[in-house]
């Protein structure tokens, strides 16, 4: 997963959690606020009804002209009186006033209210479950407190508020037979406030908050995506591309769009300094590697000169004898012609040896050019084995055509491996086996001997610089290391294993064009 995706997801998650907490707290706060507002409304209505009841009680009730729908109260001792004109007047006590006002309020969709008691005179005033619980709590607490509850009935919300009603002197006019005394709790008044409108508003606000939250998350995520791409992502991609194409393309080609006074700019500057150090180190390494290569080549030439000096001296001695014989026999044309032929052969032999030495001494080991690999192998191995009459050659060269590769580097590697084989055989009789072929787009060469071989614990170390198993003064420990470096620079591979002939077998695989 990309860094920008992780960053956007993480920030979106943080925003979601923050909005979730805010949404929850806001919704909870709205509900608390609405409930508090409805409670205050219920308390105000309770106070108004209580004062109305108090006013009715203080005036010994209300008397209304009896008419249809305005009947007398059967629970009052003097529920009706007749005036001087013969009109019947029915009495309305506080309880009936409360109930009739509640009916009017219900018709208007306003809050409802009623008076109830654990021992009601009128069965219609019997308490429901909420009222009963509230009255029992009032009785247990000696009339202190109030009861508030949110109910949901048939999908409709309503707030129930109830407070106790205590007996005063005016109440005894109607309730003396219940043996109340002043200060007793004769019941309570319940006020019911409809809450559907409030919860509808809460739902509307919640939907609005949710929409704002989703829009904010989308806008913030999109802004983060664009800002990250502009300020971080695109510049990191340029820096990564510069790293991928280094050292083929200089880093300075890309640094203009990356370098700024921020963290990525600092990283770019550090990478530029790293590139500069790498380039300096690479130049020094190339110089040292060329010096090591030339030193090893000169050491190999020195060993070759010591080994083949008698190969040059032998034809020179024969040529000297021919010249002396010709001088003594100037009058014999046939002898002169035969010795001239021998002189020419000797010169050709010396010329070939010198040419081989010159070829080995060439520079530019990684120059890719066309060449006869089999011929190069044959020349190098024969040159190394000159003067070693105890060593036989088994050459199975099967490439059979010219190919494009690093001829000079390959020549140096074969000389080093052949020289190791000669030194391994030493003064004993032995054979150097060389096998070559083309296989799957690569040059495949095997050089093996029947010497004592390489100990298994040393096979992983022989390509390390300065590692040698020879005595002091007999080897530098650089030949195989240089050979390994040259083959790798050609894109090939070199390995060693036990030879089926008893010694060591070096295998080269080098691509060609």
N, C-alpha and C positions, 0 to 999 in steps of 0.2 A: 504494500500500500504506500502511495506517495506521501511525502511529508505534508504537502498542501492539503491533501484529502484528510489526513489525520488531524491537521490543525483546524480545518473547517468543521470537521465532525466534533472535535473536542469543544471548540467555541460554541457550536450550535447546541451541544449537549449542556454546556454551562448556561447558555441563554434559556434553553428549555427548562432546566432545573430552576433557574432564577424566576422565570415567568410562571412556572408551576407553583412555586412557593408564593409568589406575589398573587397569582390567580386564586390560590386557595385562601390566602389571608384576606384578599379583597372580598372574595365571595363570602367568607365567614364574617368579615367586618360589615358587609352590606346587610347580611341577615341579622347580625346583632343590632345594627342601627335601625333596621326596619322594625324588629321586635321591640326595641327600646321605644321607638316612636309610637308603635301601636300600644305598648304598655302605658305610655304617658297619656295617650288618647283615652285608653280604658279607664285610667285613674281619674282623668278629668270628667269623663262621663259618669263614673261611679260617684264622684263628689257632687256633680250636678243632681243626680237622681237622689242621693242621700239628702241633699239640701231641700230638694222638692218634697221628699218624704217628710223631712223635718217641718217644712212649712205647712204641709197638710196636717201633720200631727199637732202642731202648735195651734191650728185653727179648728181642732176637733173634727177634722175630715171635711170633705166636700159633699154638698148636696146637689144632685142633678134632678131635673124634671124627669119623672119616669116616662119612658117611651119604648117603643120596640127597639131592642138591642141595648136598652139602658134599664137593666133589671136590678132588683134589689139583691143584696149580698146575703145569702142564707146563713152565713157564719157570724153575722153580727147580731147582737141582742136587739138593737134598735136600727135595723137595716133600712127602714122607711118611715117617713113622717108625712103628715098632711098639713098644708098651710091653711091660712084663714080663707083663702079662695077655693079650697077643696082640691088643690093640686097635690098629687103624691110626689114627694121628693125622696129619692133613694140616696143612701149614704155611700160615699167612696172613701175607704180608709187608705192609708199609704200603700198597703200591699196591692189593692186593686188598681190604684193609680199607677203603680209601677208596672203591673202586668199590661194595662191598657196602653200606656206609653210605649212599652216594648213592642206591642203589636203594631202600633203606628210606625215605629222605627223600622221594623221588619219589612213593612210594605214599601218603604223608601230605600231598602237595601242598606240601611245603616246598621250599626251595632245593635245587638239585642241585650236585654238585661232582665233578670228575674231574681226574686227573693225566695230563699228556701231555708229549710230547717231540718234538723234530724227528727223533730217531732212536729210536723206541719199540721196546722189546723185544717187547711184546705188540701186534699190529696193531690190536686193539680200542682201544688208547690213542692212535691216530693223531690228530693235531690237525685241527680244522676251520679254516675261513678266518680267523675271529677269533683262534683260538689260534695259528695259524701267524704271523699278523701280529704278535701280541704277543710270541711267542718270538723272532722275528727282531729286534724292537726291543730285547728284553732282551739278546740277544747283542751287538747293536751298541752298547748302552750299558753293557756289562760288568756286566749284572745289576741295574743300578739301575732304579728306577721301578716302575710298575704300569700296568695297562691297564684302562680302564672304557669300556663302550659300551652304549647302549640299542638293542635289536633288536626288530623286529616280525616275528614269524613266524606266518603264517596268521591274522593279525588279533590275535594275542596279543603283549603287550609283556613284555619281560624285560630284566633288567640283567645284563650279563656283567662279571665282575670276575676279573682274573687277575694273579698275582704270581709271580715266579720262585722256584724251589727250588734251593738250592745243595747241593753234596756235602759231607758231613761224614764222620767216621771210621766211623760206624755204617753209612753207605750203602754203603761199599766191601765189606761182607760179601756183598751181593747183586749189586753192580755192578762188581766188580773186573775182570771180563773185558771191560767196555766201556772199560777204561783211563782211568777218571775219576781225577782227583786232587782232594784236598780244596780246596774253594773254587770248583770248576767248576760251571757251571749245567747240571744234568742234565735240566731241563725246567721246567714250571710247573704250578700248580694253578689251575684255572678254577672259579669259583663262580657259579652262575646263580640269580638271585632273580626269581620271577614278579612282574610289575608291573601286571597287569590291575586289581587292586583299587585300586591307587594312582591310575591314570588314570581309573578310574570315579569315585573320590572327587573328582578334579580337575574332571571334567565336571559332577558334581553341584554342586560349589562354584561353578563358572563359571555354571551355569544360575541358581543362587541370586543371584549377583552381578549377572547380567544382569537378573533380575527386579527386584532392588532398584533398579538403575539406571533401568529403565523406569518403575517406580513413582515414583521420586524426580523424574524429568523431568516426569511427568504432574502430580504434586502441586505441584512448583515452578512449572510453567507455569500451572496453574489458579490458584495463589496470586498469581502475578504479574498474571494477567489481572484477578482480582478487585481486587487492591490498586491496579493502574493505573487501573481504571475508577473506583474510589472516590476515590483521592487525586489523580489527574491527568485521566483521560479525561472524567469527568462535569463537572469544573470547567472544563476547556478548552472543552467543548461549550457550557456556560453562557456562558463568556466570548465564544465565537464567535457565539452567538445574540444576546448583548447588542450585539456589534459590528454584526451584520446588521440589527438593529432600531433602531440608533441613527441619526438623532436622533428617530425617531418615538416611541420609548419611552426615557425617561431611563435612563441607565446605573445609577443608584442603585437601580432596581427589582430588579437582578440581583446587585448587589455583595455582599449578605449571605452568599450561599452560596459566594462565590469568595474573599473576603478572608480570608486566614489568614497566619500568620507563616512563609511559605515563598516559593519562587520565583514560583509562580503568583499568590500574593497580592501580591507586589511588582509583577508585570506588571499585575495588575488596578489597583493604585493608580496606576501610571504611565498606564494607559489612562484612568482617571478624570480625572487632571490634564490629559491631552490633550483629553478631551471638554470640560472646563471652558474650556481655551484656545480650542478651536474655537467653543464657544458665544459666548465673548466676541468673538472675531474676526468671527463671523457677525453679531452685533448691530452691531458697528462697520461691517461691510460693508453691512448693510441700511440703516444710517443714511446712509452715504456715497452708496450707490446712490440712495436717495430724494432726497438733496440734488442729485446729478448729474442725476437725472431732472427734478426741478423746475427746476434751472438751465437745462437744455437746453430745457425747455418754455417758460420765460420768454424765452429767447433767440429761440425760434421765434415766440413771440407778438410780441416786439419787431420781428422782421423782417416779420411779418404786418401789424402796425399801420402800419409805414412804407409797406408796399405797398398797403394798402387805405384809407389815410386819405382819398385823393381819391374812393374809392368811396362814402364817407360824405358827403364834402363836396359831391359833385355833386348828390345828391338834396336835401341841405340847402339848397344854392344855389337849386335849382329851387323848393323849398318856400317859400323866402324871397321869390322873385319872385311866386309865386302869392299869398302873403299881401299883398304890396304891391299887386298888381293888384286883389285883392278889396277892399282898402281904398279904392282909387280908384273902384271901380265897385260901390258898395253898392246901387245902384238896379237892378242887373241880376241877377235871380235865376238865370237860366240860366247866366251866367258864374260866379256864386257856386257853383252846384251842380257845374259841370265842374271848377273849381279845388279844390273840397273833395275830389272824387274823386282828383285828382292828388296832393293832400296825403296822403290815405290810402295811396295806392300808395307814395309816398316814405317814409312812416312804416313801412309793412310791409317795405320794402326795407332800411331802416336797422335795424329790429327783427331781421330775419333775419340780417343780418351780425353784429350784436351777439350774437345767440343762438349763432351758430357759434363766435364767439370764446369765449363762456362754456363751450360744450361742450368746447372744446380745453383749457381751463384746469382741468378737473375733476381730482381726485386719484383714488387707488385704481385704478391702471392695470391690475391683475390681477384685478379683480372680474369674476367670470363671471356674465353675464346675457344675456338674449335681446335681439337687436337686428337691425335691417335693415342688413346688411353693404353691400349695393349703395348704399343711401341714404347711409350714412356715407362710403363711398368718394367718391361724387359730391359731397357737401358739402365734404369736406376738399380734394379736388383743385380744385374751383371756387374755394374760398376762397383757396387758395395762388396761383391764377392771376389773381385779381382785380387789375386795374391793369396786366396784361401783355397788351396788345392784340395783340402779335406772336406769341402762343402760342395754338395751337388745341388742342382736346381731342378725343381719339378714345376714347370710353367704350364698351366692350363688356362690360356687366355682366349676368351670366347666373345669379346665385345665385337670385334671385327669391323668396326666403322668409326668414323670421326664423330665426336659429340661435343656440344658446347658445355663447358664447366670451368671451374677454377683449376686449370692445368698446373700452374706453378705451385699452388698450395697442395694439390694432390701429389705432385712430385716430391715435395718436401716431406709429406707424411709417409710416403712409401719408403723414402731413404731412411727416415728415422726408424720405421718398423723393421726394415731389412737389416739395419745396423744393430738393432736390439737382438734380432734373430741370430746374426753372426756372432755377437758377443755371448749369447746364451749357449750356442754350440761350442764356442771356444776352440780349443785345439783338437777336440775329438772329431771323429767323422760324423757327418750329419747331412741332412737334406732340408732345404727351405722349399716349402710348397706354396705356390701362389695360384689363386683361382680367381677368375673375373668373368662377369656376365652382366647383361642388362636385365633388370627385373622390375616390372610395375613402375616404369618411369624413373628408375634410379640406377646408378652404377653400384654394383655389388662386388666387393673385393675381399678376399680372405688371404691373409698371410700367416702361415704357421710354420713351426719348426719341430724337431724331435729332440730339443734340448731338455733340461731339467724342469722347465715350466715355471709358473708363478704360484707361490703359496696362496691358498684360498683366502687367508686373512689379509693378504696384500692386494688382492684384485680390485678392491674398492678404493685403494689409495694411489694406484700407480699413475693416475691422471692428475694428481695434485702436484703443484709446482714444488720443485726441489726434493721430491720424494724419489729415492733410488735405493736399490738393494745392492749396488756395486760397491766395490771398495773405494776408499777415499782417493781421489785423483783419477778414477776411471769413468766418472759420469757426473753431469751437472744436475740431473734430476729434472731437466726442462724439456727434453725431447718429446716425451709422451704428453706433457702438459701443453706444449705448443701445438702438437698434432691434434689434440682434443679441441683446442681453441679454433684452429683452422677449419676443422670439419664442421664445428658448430656454426661458424661464420658462413660456411657454404650451405647451411640449412640441412646438414646431414647428421649422421650418428656414428660413433665409434664405440666398440665394446670388446671385451676380452673374455675368453673362456678356455677351458682345457682343450688342447688339440687332440684329435683322435690318434695322432702320431706320438703322443707322449709329452709334448712341450706346450707352448702357449699358442693360441689362435686369435688373431686380431681380425675383427670384421668391420669393414667400412661400408656405409650406405650413403651415397651422395646423389642428390637430384641433378638432372641435366636438362638442357633446353633443346 
